[in-house]
């Protein structure tokens, strides 16, 4: 099993969400996050100067069977891409085991198959 963590632009979240739900991923967790990137510039909007030090993003967490990891990463890469600095990052790590609290079952059978 793999755990995929992706940090993406807030403006791309709805597109990525729809693309994931349209693929073989039927559940994921997301939450709003703030980060500090390397880009340190100030922008002016309607005469007010804003710092871009703190970046608002959405973090996605997906746990899937090994065979779904690469296609899932490819969906995120394709849909979240703008080509601009700050598109985000994707991290993939191994999951040793998982348990269903309700049934006590463990292993990748706890993960639902798309029907």
Secondary structure, DSSP 4 states (H G I P E B T S, - for coil): -EEEEEEEEGGGHHHHHHHHHTTT----EEEEEEEE-S---EEEETTEEEE-SEEEEEEEEEEE-HHHHHHHHHHHHHHH--SSTT-EEEEEEE----B-TTT--BSGGGSPPP-
